[in-house]
Structure formats: structure tokens, C-alpha cells
Amino acid sequence: MTATFRIGRPQMAMSAEGAGSGSNNGEDAAPETVLFPEDAASPDGDISTEERGDPADTGGDETSGDIADRVPDDGRYQLTMPEGIAVDQELVDALGPEFHALGLTNRQAQQLADRFIEIQGKRGRAASEAWAGRVQGWADEARRDREIGGAKWAGTVGAAQRALSRLGTPALRDYLNSSGGGNHPEMIRIFAKVGSMIQEDNPPNGGAGGNGRKAETAHLMFPKDAPKG
């Protein structure tokens, strides 16, 4: 996967039993995922100096070294990005005339680009850690909630997961994971309530699915509107 001078938000990941519950101390940017524990994954690692390499290293080629220390006559700079990051050629081309006017060599432009990526990387990691802390905080808050947490937590999560399994879509799953919304106490609460209405076998008599028939999804959510008989 590549990026274009941008640092993206890592995918949220977690376990239903709280493997990542509020104890990362900022060391792990991935919070737990209450509703989708099987989607747990490790956060992306930082790009090391070894992976990036020395941008000024031309492999001992004198010709390459001469090019690196030369101001491009046409103002077009050749920059090398670390693995996983794509060159934003439009940005490079836009800055090329400015670099040329300042008399920057290819090597100097590369050094500026490397510094820019380093700063953006730190900002991105800080933002990711802050977001992960917020999402993990939601999960911890839900566990402490008097209505859905404490001794009721396992049943709450089970009911919410049942609702999502029966009524949810892959798009909803992706949204809850990417946004971290699946950890929010109110999201867990509402899905748990819906899940508690769903009967795995025979629904009760008196509504859709009575007499041993399987209830329609809409009738499970709105039982008062179910047809009789």
C-alpha cells in the first residue's frame, strides 16, 4: 500500500474480551474492536532508517553522484520515497521551479523531502494514537456502563454481535471498524437491544414467526407491526 505525502489513519483493531483494554499507555496505536474481534490486527510499524536508506547514497556511481549534486537545468527533480510512500509528482513538479530558483541540488531537495516525510510521519502517529485512545476509551466506558457493562458485558456483546450478524451488511461492518464507532457505548447498547429481540430458533407466538415459523427481519425489529395469524 502506498501513500502520497500523506499519513493515513490505521485500521481499528481489538478483542471482545479487552485484550487492548485501556492499558496501552500510548505504546500501541490499535484499540480493541468490541464487536468484530476477529478483525484484530497489529498497527503499521514505523518506517525505519534502514528501510528508507540514505537518500544521498547513489551506490558509488560517480555519474549518479554528479546528478545528485547538480541543480537540474529544467527544474525537474528526481526524488526517492521510502517504501510504502508514493511520490506526489504533481507537488514535486509544482515546487520544482521554486527549488530551481533557490539553487537547490537534487540532493538538497531530497533532504527536504525526507525531512517533510519525517515530520508528517510523527504528526500522523500522534494523531493515530490520540484517535486510538478515544476509541479505546469508548470501549472502557461501555464496560463500566451500569446497563450494558459489568456482569452483563459478555451477554451485551453477544447480543450486539448477533444483531450485526443477522441484520448488518459488510459496508456497515467496514464503517464501524474504520470509524471506531463499533466501540461507542450507544452503538453497542442499541445493537444489543436489537440482538435481544432476535430468537435463534422459534420466536414467540402472537406475532410474525409465531407457531414455530421464522420471523421476518422487519418484524423482529418492529414486532407490533407484525401481521397476525
N, C-alpha and C positions, 0 to 999 in steps of 0.2 A: 504493500500500500504506500502511495506517495502523497506528499503534501506540497503545496506551493507557497512557501514562506509563511505558512500558517500552522498553528498548533491546534489540533482538534481535541475535543473532549473524549476521554476514553470511555469505553462501554462500561456500564454499571454491572457489577457482579457481586454475588453474595450467596449465603446459605440460609435456609429457613430456620435452622436452629441457632443462628447467630455466630457463625464462625468468624465474621468480621465485626461483631457487635461492639461498637464504641471503644475499642481498645487498640486502635492503630496508631494513636499519638502522632498522626500525620506522616507515618512512615510508609503506609500503604494507601495509594490513591483510589483503591477499589472498595466501595462499601459492599455490604451484603445485598442480595436480592431476595426479599422475603417471599415473593410469590412465584419466582422461577429459579429455584436453587440449582437446577441442572444447567443453567446458563452461566454458572460461575466461571470466571476466567481471571488470569493474572493481568495486572495493568501493564501497559507497554513500558519497557525499560528505557532508560535514557540513552542517548547516543554517546558512546564513549569516544575519547580521543583516538583510540586505536581504530574504531570503526570509521571515523571521519578521516583520519590520516592527516598528514601535513599538506595543506593546500599548496604550499610553495614547493613541495617535493616533485620534481619533474623526472625522477627516475634516472638522474645522471645524464640526461640527454642535453648537450650544450645548446642545441637549436631550440629545444623547448624552454631551457633556462633563459635564453635571449628573448624569446617571445614573452615570457612571464615578466621580464624587467623592462618591457617596452610599452610605450604609450601607443595603443592602436591608432593607426592613421585614420581609419574610417570610424573610430569611436565605438566599434563593436567589441565588447568584452566577452571573453570566454570564461565562465565561472563554473566551478565544480561543486556540486552539493553533496552533503553526507548521504549515506544510504537511507532510503525512505523519504527523502525530500526532493521534490522536482524543482527544476529551475523555472521561475516565473519569467519567461523570456520577454513578455510584454513589459514587465517592470525593468528588466535589465536594459532593454532597448531604449526605454524612456529615460533612464538615468545615464545611459552611455554618453550622450553629448555633455552632460554635466561633469562626469568623470573625466572626459577628454579635456574639457576646458580647465579643469583643476590640475591637469597634467598627471593624472593617476596612471600607473602602470597596471598591467593585468594582475600582477602580484598584490599590489596595494588594494585594488578593487576586490580581489578575492579575500583579503584580510578583513575588509569592511563587511563583506557578505557573511563571513564566518562569525564575526562579532555580532551582527544583526541576528543571525540564527541562534546564537548562544543566549542572547537577551530574550528573544521571543520564546525560546525553549523554557527558560526559567519562569517567565510570566505564565506560560501555558501550564506548567507543572503546578505553580502556585494556585492558579485558578481551578485546576482539576482537583487539587487536594481540598480546596475550600468547598467546592461543589460536593465532593465525596463526603466531606464531614457533615454537610447539611443533609444529604440523603441518608447517611447512616444515623443521623440524629432523629430523622423521622421514624426509622425502624425502632430505635431505642424508645422513643416516645410511645409508639404503638404497643410495645411490650409492657410498658408501665401503665397503659390505659386501664381504668377500672372496669370498663365494659368488655374490651376485647383482649386485654393482656393478662399478665399474671398466670394463674392456673388455667385460664381459658385460652391461652395463646395457641397451643397446638390445635385445638378444635377450631379456633378462628382461622388460622392459616389453612387448615384442611378444607374448611367450608369455602373460603375465598378461592382457593385453587380449584375446587370442584366447579364453582360458578364460571371461572375463566375457561376451564377445560370444556364445559358444555356450551357456553354462550359466547366465549371470546373468539377473536379471529387472530391470525398471525400478525396482522397490522397492529392490532391493539397490544399484543404481546410485545412487539418491537417498540411501540411508543412507550409503554410502561417501563421497559428496560432502559431505553435511551434517555428518557426524561427523569428517571428515578421515581416517577410517580407511583410505581407499584409499592413503594415503601411508605407512602404517606398514610397516616392513621385513618383519615377519612376514606381513602380509596379502599384500604383493607376492610374497614368497617362495612362499607356498602356492599362490597363483593361477598363478604362473609354472610351478610343478611340474605343476599340473593342465593348464595350456596345453601343456606339452611332451609330454603324453600324447595330445593331440588331433592326429590326422592330417587334413590338409585334403582329401586325395584318397583313396587306398586304404590302409586300415590293414593291418598285417602279418598273415600267416597264423597260424593256431593259436589264434585267439580269435574273439569276436564280430566280425563285419565282415570275416573272412578271405575269401580268394578274390575280392577286389575288392568285397565288399559293404560298405556303410556301417555303421559300428559304432554301436550304441545308446549314448546318453549314459552310462547307468549302467555299461556295460561298459568305457567309456573310463576311468572313474574307478576301477573295480574289475575289472581285466582277468582276475584269477584266478578270478572268479566267472562268467566268460563261458561260455555253452553251446558245446559243440564241434560241428563239422560245418558 
